[in-house]
Amino acid sequence: MPLDSPKDPKIAAKADLDPQNFALANCIRALSIDAVNAANSGHPGAPMGMADAATVLFRNHLKFDAKNPDWPDRDRFVLSNGHASMLLYSLLHLTGYEDMTLEQVKNFRQWGSITAGHPEYGHAKGIETTTGPLGQGIATAVGMALAERRLAAEFGDDLVDHHTYVFVGDGCLQEGIGQEAISLAGHLGLGKMIVLYDDNDITIDGPTSISFSEDVPARFQACGWHVQKCDGHDGKALDAAIAAAKAETGKPSLIAMKTVIGFGSPNKAGTYSVHGSPLGKDEAALTREAIGWPHDPFVIPEELLSEWRRIGARGAADREAWEARLAAKSAEVRDEFNRRQAGELPEGYEAALKAARDALFAEPKKAATRKASQMALEPLTAALPEMIGGSADLTGSNLTRVKAVDSQYTREAPGRYIGYGVREFGMAAAMNGINLHGGFIAYGGTFLVFSDYARNAIRLSALMGVGTIFVMTHDSIGLGEDGPTHQPIEHLASLRAIPNLTVLRPADTVETLEAWDIAIRNRHVPSLLALSRQDVPQLRTEAGDENLTAKGAYVIRQFGEGRDVTLIATGTEVQLAVQAAEALHADGLNVAVVSMPSWELFDAQPDDYRKATLGDAPRIAVEAAGKFGWTRYVASEDDVIGMNGFGASAPIDRLYQEFGITTDAIVARAKALTGK
């Protein structure tokens, strides 16, 4: 290998443990140092410390083909400690991913590059998920492992048989979501999930000892994991540990790697100063000398690059063998597998949707929209075998379990319904992982007020453009006696503020079915359904095939010719708006009632449609939630019949009366606005 001998005796001793692995790992170290220095921004320490482990994994164990990065049966690699992004970018470039050119590496963290500060899904092939918010990578990886096991149960392990590897740091394990992920994976015995822990004793503020002193391997062991410890700079020890982890099929595995952050840097290794700052020109030169790297910045010797490219190509034979096995399957199995991977809807979906829709018009139903959601799920999940459901310990309240997804996901049998336990954040991230894996449409439920716990995973699904479906019930003060701790007030406004998230608050059974249709079809935008505990009448009774909810808002009732006032409402308050409109019309006013299940979908409509729907007359908005944001549609918050503070514990009818969300309040405001 074209290397000088390391000048530092301690580094030389590590190099002697596995010289070839050390030489290949130095390619990662050098590129990481150079890219961070060029950007004058980034995190060189973790890539330098984890380079040996990454080299062993990619060189000897990871099943992948750099020329065919989306091969369905590849192993998944998740860099949960996403600040170490140059580790991943270096690996992708070195192994020959076509889009990860040397120019992209040189443009690390720059405008228009695919090498963002933290890995972003969709920017480059080989980035399996967006990481950076610590703990979410390992939780998302749990979803990938869940998906692998379920897909194998459906199609057989000759088509689905791969591992999910995760690199984590101390930050991932300090975040609460990290523990949620560890606990769930251990409980379900996800034996093909292997976590490599970068145990380097350093966080941003300094040594981990200032805030973190637990026995991490013991914590994993207590959660049902297979646990090993090894020297994170010993290639042979790492190789043996990964092999042992792969052999343990009944439990997920942890490999606790003792590493030195910034390994090789004479003055910064083992210190927090190398975590999030460039080495600088002088320290980079000293590091090159210390590790025996006599090459200019961004130069990788041909012999080493050729070996890395061989590593990137070694999975081609496995891929070709897999393709032959797929081709040998019956046309029915082959077509279904490919359809699922492509995210296409089956032929029977449209018929199932139409039958469900026709049934509602034939026999209108009064129901809570959470119940309407369950009614919609019954036929849709039967038509879509890829739908996999769950709840964060609220199944009986969220009503997310139906006949087609009634099989429980257990360590013995991976069914279609996952009991996530009281882990809202972990559930949301795992659902993202299921959808990212491919072959599934994941949905899961909790109360809307607990969307706060799940919020950052909801945000990441929107950032990645992944169509996860979040079912959030008990959507207002209408949940009643549980009181203000459980009554969402600011949550709708908060969620509507997230770009690329479709928030849907349907008014009745028909809108709820339409909301599910929207969520199922959109595989690149996540959807959040805000659903009621209390019953509402079916307001849409005239048969028709058009999905009006997809417009975001539409005129659901028109009283009289023209308009004196427009009442805009969402969800359960649409019925109040209709009742108020009837009273106003009896007093001589012409009133249009607009149901607005989705701000996002409405704002995406053409200007002419939006103007025609809202009209030129004075407008009033009605929603049993905070008023924030409604002034985009009405002139003043005085024109919003909603909440000004938190709720209270009392029966539903009393709450609506006490907080002034009533037909009388709507009528009074309408008369004040119109002067009639």
N, C-alpha and C positions, 0 to 999 in steps of 0.2 A: 504494500500500500504506500502511496506517495506521501508519507508523513515523516517529519522529524521526530525524534524522541522527545516526549514531554519533559520540560525542564523541572517541573515541580515533582519531587519524589513521591508525594502522596497521589498525585494524578497518574504518574507513571505506574504506581502499584495497581491502581484501578485499571489502567489500560492493559496491563499484563494479564488480567483475568480473562479477557476475551479481546485480543488485539483487533481482529477484523470488525467486530461489532463496535468497538470504540472508534475505529477509523470512520465507519459509516455514520455513527452518531455525531462525530465532529462536523459532518456536512450540515446537519441540522443546527448545531450550535453556531457555526460560522454564518449561515444564512440568517439566523435569528438575530445575531449581534449586528450584522451589516444592515439588515432591513430596519431595525429599530434605530440604529444610529442615523441612517439616511432620512428617516422620518422625523428624527429628533423627538420621538414619542413612542411609547409602547412598553412592553413587559418582557425583557430578555431573560429574567432569572428562571422562570418556570420552564421554558423550552430548553435552556441549558441543563437544567437538572433532570428533566424527564426524557432527554434525547436517547439515553441508553435503552430505557424501557420501550420507547416508541419504535426504536430500531428493531429490537427483538420481536415485538409484536408484528410489525409489518413484514419483517424478513422471514419469520418462521411460522407464523400462526394465522394472521388475518387472511380470510378468504375474500379476495377481491381481484378485479381485473381493471387496471387503470384505463384501458382503451374502451371498456364497456362499463362505465361507473354505475349505471342504473340497473344492472343485472339483479333480478328480484331475489335470488338466493345468496347474495353476497352477505358477508358479515357486516354488521353496523359498528361504526366507530364514532363515539361521542366524546368530544373534548368538553367536559362539564366545566372545568376551570377555563372558561373561554378567553380570559385575558392572555392566556398562553397561545394565542392564535397563530403566532409565527411557527410554532411547532407543527400545526396542521398544514399551514401553507407550504412549509418546507417539505413536508412529507408528500404532499400532492404534486409539487413541482418535481421533486427528485424521482418519484415513482412513475412520472410520465403522464399525468392527467393533462390533456391537451390544452385546456383553457388556462391552466396555472403556469403561465410562461415566466421566464426569468424577469421580464419587464413588469409583470404584475407583482412579483415579489419586491422588485426595486421600488414600486409605487405603493408600498405598504402604507395604509391609512391616508391615502391621497384621494382627492375627488375623482370619481369615475372608475376607480380600480375595483377589482373583485376581492381585494385583500383588505377588508374593513378592519377596524380596530378590534372587534370581536367577530367571530365567524357568523355569517348570516346565510341562512338557508335560501337557496335560489341564486346566490351570487356566483357560486362555483360548484362544479361537480365534486362530490366527495364530502361536502358539508351536509351532514345528515339532519342537522337541526341548528337553529340559532341558539348560541350560548353566550353567556356573559353575566346575566343575573344569576348569581351563584346558587347552586342547588337544583336549578331547573333542568340542567343537562342530565343529571342522574335520574331525576323523576321522569323526564321525557323518555329516557332509555328504558325505564320500567315498562312504559307503554309499548315500546318496540318489542321487548321481550314477551309481553303479554300477547301481542299480535302474532309473533313468530309461532308461539305454541298453539294458538287457536287456528292459525292458517294450516299448520302441519296436521292438526286433528281433522281438518276438512279435506285436505288434498294429499296427505301422506308425506312421510319424511323423505321420500325420494325426490320430492319437489321442493319441500320446505325443511331445511335443516341448517340453520346458521346461528351464530352467536352474536351477542350484543356486548361490545367492549366499551368501557367507560373509564376515562381518566378523571380523577377528582383531586381537589386539594382540600386543605383545612377549611377554607371558606364554605365550600359546598356542604361540608359536614356540620358546620356551625349553624347554617341556616336551617330553620325549622322544617322546610320542605325536604331537606336532605334526609331527616329522620323519618318523615312520612314515607318517602320512597324506600328507604332501607327496610322499614317495618313491613310494608306491603309486599315487597319482593321476597322477603324471607318467609312471610306467612304463606304465600302462594307457591313457594319452592321453585322460583324461576331459575332453573339450573343452567340455562345457557346465557345467563347474565354474569359477566366477569368485570369487576371493578378494580382498577389499579390506583392505589392511593399514594399521592405524592406527599409523603410524610417528611417535610423539610423544616419543621419547627419555626416557620416565619410567616407573619402576616404583614399587612401594610403598616400597622402601627408599631411593629417590632416583633420580638419573639412571641410565639404562641402562648408562652407561659403567663403573659399578662392577662389573658382572658380564657384560656382553654387548657385544661389539664386532665381531661378524662382519658381513659384507656379505650381508644377507638376500636382496635381489634376486638376487645371484649364486648363492646357495644354491638358490633356486627354479629358476633357469636351469639349474644343473647337474643338477637332477632332471627336466629336460625340460619345464619350464613356459614359457609365453609371458609375458614380464615387461615392465611399464611402470612409470614413475614420474610422479607429478604432484603439484601443489599440492592438498592435501586441503581447502582452503577456496575453491578456484576452481571454481564450478559448471560453467562451460563446459569447462574442462580435464577435470574428472571425467566429464562427459557424453561427451566424445570418447573418453576412455580406456575407459569401459564399452562403448561402441559398437565400438571396436576389439577388445576382448576377446570380444564376442559373435561377431565376424566370424572369429575364430581358432577353427576347429572341431577341429583336430587335437591341440591341447594344452590343458590347463587353464591358466587365466590368473591372474596376480598383478598387482594394481594397488597399488603402494607409495605411499601417500598421506602426504605430509609434513604433519603437523597440529600444532596447539598444544593440549595437554590443558587443559581449563578455558577454552577460547577465549572471550574477552570479559571475564574477570574481571581487574580492574586489578591486584590484589595477589597473586593466586594462579595465574593462567594460567602454564603452563609449569613448574609446580612439583609435587612429589609431594604437597604438602599438599592439593591439590584432588582427588587420586585417590579417597580413601575417606572424606572428611569433608564435611559440609554446608558451604555457603558462609557461612551465618549471615545474619542479617537485614541487617546493615550492608553486607557485601560483595555481597549479592544486589542491594541498592539501587544500589550503585555499578556493578554489572555491567549492570543495566537501563539506566542512563544511558549507559554505554560503548557498548552495542550499539544504542542507540536504541529501547528498548522501554518506552513510557510507560504500561504497563498494570499493574493490580493482580495479585497472585498468582492463578493459575489462570484468568485471563481471557484468552481468545483472541478477537481482533476478528472480527466476523462475516465480513468480506471474506476474511480469511485462512482461517478455518474452512471457508467455502464452497469455496474453492479446494482445500483438502485433501480435502473430501468429494467434489469432482469427480474428484480423483486416485484416490480409493478406488473410484469407480464406473466409471472408464474401461475397466476390464477386462470389464465386463458383455457388451460386444459380442463379444469374443473367446470368452467362455464360451458364449454363445448359439450362436455359429458352431460351436464344438466339440460342443455338445450335438446340433446338427443333423447333424454328421458321424457321431456315435455312433448316432443314431437311424436313419441311412441304412444302417448296416451290417446284415449278415444277423443273424437272431435268434440264431444259434449264436454268432457273434462277440460280439454285444452282451451276451448273457446271460453268456458266459464272462468278459468284461471286468468286468462288474458283480459277478459272483460273487467274482472275485479281489479287487476293491476292498473288498467287504463282509467278506472274510475267512471266507467260508462254504466248507465242504468239498463237493467234487463228489459226484455220485451214486455213482460207482464206488469211492469210498474204503472204504465199509463192506464191500463184497464183497472188495476186495483184502486188507483186514485179516483178515477171516474166513478167507480162503484161506490166508494166511500162518500163522494160528493153528492151523487144522486140520492143516496140513502138519507142524507141530511135534509135535502129539499123535499123528499117524499114524506118524511116524518120529522119535523123540526124538534130540536131537543133544547131543553133548558138545563144548563150544566155549568159548573165552574170550568174555567178554561184549562185548569190542570186536568180535569176529567175529560174535557174535550181533546186534550193532548193525548191522553191514554186511548181514547176512542180512535184517534187518527193513527196512532202507532200500531194498533191491532192489525189492520190490513197492510200498512206500509212495510212493517218489519217482516211480515209473512212474504211479501213480494221481493224484499231486499235481504238476501241471506248475509250480505256484508254489514248490515247494521248490528252493532254491538253496544248494549246499553249498560247502565249502572246508576248508582246513586251513592252519595256520601252519607250513608246510614239514615236515609230519609225516604226509602222506597214507598212506604205506605202513605207518605204525604206528597211526594213528587209524582207518584203514579207513573213511574218510568218503566215498570215491569209489565209485560204483556205476554200472551201465550207463546208467540214465536221466539221470544228471548227469555223464556222462563227457566232455561237450564243455567244453573249457577256455575260460575268460573271457580274451580277449586284446584288445589295442587294435584288432585287425582284426575280430574276431567275439566278441560278448559271450555266451559259453556259460553253462552252468549250474553250472560248478565254478570257484571262484576260488582261485588260488594266492596266499595272503596273504603268503608269505614269512615270515621269522622276525620277525613283528610281532604277537605275541599280543594286546597292548593295542589296537593299531590294528585288528586283525581283530574283536575283540569290539565296539568302538565302531562299526565299519563295518557289522557285522551289525545292530546296533541301528538304524542309518540305513536299511538296506534294509527292515527291518520297518516303521519309521516311515513310509517313503515310501508303502507300500501295494502290494498285488499279489503279495507274496512271503512265504514262510516261510524265513528264513535260519537255517542251522546251520553250525557250523564247529568244528574240532577242534584240540586240543593235548594235552599231558600235564597230568594233574591238578596236578602240582607247579607248573606254570607258570600256574595260575589266579591266582597271586599277581600276575603281570604284568598280567593282564586284570581284576583284581578291581574296580577302580573303575568300569569299563564294565559289569561284571556288576551292580554295585550300582546304577548308573544305570538299567539295564533294569528292575530290580526297583522302583526309585523311580517310574519312568514308567509301569509296568504294561504292558510290551511283551514279547511272547512269544518272545524270542530263545532259541535252543536251543544250549547250550554242550556240546560232546561232549568229555569229559575222560577220556582213557584212561591206562593204567599207574597204577592208582589206589591202590597200596599198596606195601609192601615186596615184594610178589609180583612186581614187575618185575625183581627179582634183581640181576644183576651190575653194572648201571649205578650202583648204590650210593646213599648217602644224599643226594647232591645232587639226585637224580632221584626219590627215594622220598618221596611225600607222607606226612606224619605229622599235622600240625595242620590240614591244609587242609579236611577234611570239617567239623570243628567250626567253623572260621572261616566257611565258606560257609553252614553251617546257621544261623549267627548273623545272616545278612542277611535282613531282613523281606521277605516277598513273593517269595522265591526258592524254587522246588521243587527240592531236591536228591534225586536218585534213584540209588541204588546197587543195581542188580538182581543177583539171585543166579544166574540161568540164562537160557537162550534165551527162555523164555516171559515171564519178568519183563522182559527187555530189550525185547521186542516191545510189551508193555503199557506200558513206560515211554515208548517212542516215541509210542504212541497218546495218552498223557496230554499229552506235550509238544506234539504237533501240534494237539490240540484246544484247548489253552489259549492263546489269543492275548493274554491280559492278565496272564499271570504267566510270567516266564522260567523255563526248566527247565535243570538241569545234570545230565548223565548221567555218573556216575563208573563207569568200565568197566575190566575187568581185562585184563592181558596173558596170564595163565595160563588154561588150560582148566579148566572146571568141568562136572560132569554136569548133565543136565537133571533137576531135582528134581520139577518139575510134569509129571506124565504122564497125569493123569486129564482127559479132554476136558471142556471147558466154555467158555461164552462170557463169563462174568463176568470183568471186569478186577479181579483181587484186588490188584494193585499200587496201584490207585487208592485203596484203603483205607489205604495207607501201611504197614500191618502186618497179618498174618493168621497163623493157625496152619497151618503147612505140614506138620507131622507131629505125631501124638499117639501116645504109647506107653503103653498101659495106661489104666485108668479113673481119673479124677481127676488131681491133680497133686501131686507132691512137690517139683518144681522146674520152672521155666520157663527155657528157653535162648532168648535173643534174639540174632539175628545179622543182619548185612547182607552183601550181595555174596558174594564167594567164601568167606566164613567160614560161610555157612549150611550148606554141605556138612560142615564140621567139626562144627557143632552137631548135625547129624543123626547123624553117626557117634558122637559122644559120647553122644547120647541112646540110641542102640541099645545101647551098652555099659552105660550106667546101668540101662536097663530089664532087661538080662540079669542085673544084680545086684539086681533087685527093686524099682527105683524107677519111679514113674509120671512120665513126662516129656512136656512140650509144647515143641515147637520153633516159635518165632515168627520168620518172615522179616519184616524191617522195612526195606523198600527206601526208605522216605521218612518221616522224622520229621514233616515239615510236613503231609503228607497224613494221617498217623495222628493227629496232634494236632487235626486239623479234624474228626475223627469224633465221633459222639455219645458221651457219657460211658459209657453202658451197653456199647457196642461195645468201647471201650478197656479197660474193666474186665474184660470177658469174655475179651478177647484176652490180656491180660497175666496175669490170674488173681491169686489171693491167695498163692500159694506163693512161696518165695524165688526170686529172679531172678538170672540171670547174663547179661551182655552179651558178645558176641564180635565184635571188629572189628579188623583189622590196621592200626590207626591210633591216634592219640592218644586217651586215655580221657576227655578233657575233655568235659563235657556229659552223659555217660551217666547221671549220678546223678539225672536226671529220671525214669529208668525203673528203676534199680536202687538198692539201699540205700547202697552205698559203692563207691568206685573199686576197692576190693579185689575187688569182684564183677565187674570188667571184665577180660576177657582181651584185652589190647591192648598198645599201645606206651607205654613210659615215657620214651623218648628217641628219638634219630635212629636210622636204620637202618644198614646196612653193605653192603659189596659181597661178594656170594657167590651161589651158586645158590639158587633159591627154597626148596627143601626144607630146606636148611641154615639159612636165615634164619628160617623159621617155627619150627624146632626151637630155635635159639639164643635167640630172643626169647620162647619159651614160648607161642606161639599154636598149641596142639596139642590133640588130643582128650584126651590124658592130663591136660593142665592143666585142661581144662573138667571132666573127670570128678572130678579131685581137689578142685576148688573146690565142685562140687555136693555131694560127700560131706561136705565140711567144713560146708557150710551146712545140710544136712539132718540131719547127725549119723548118717547111715546108711552 
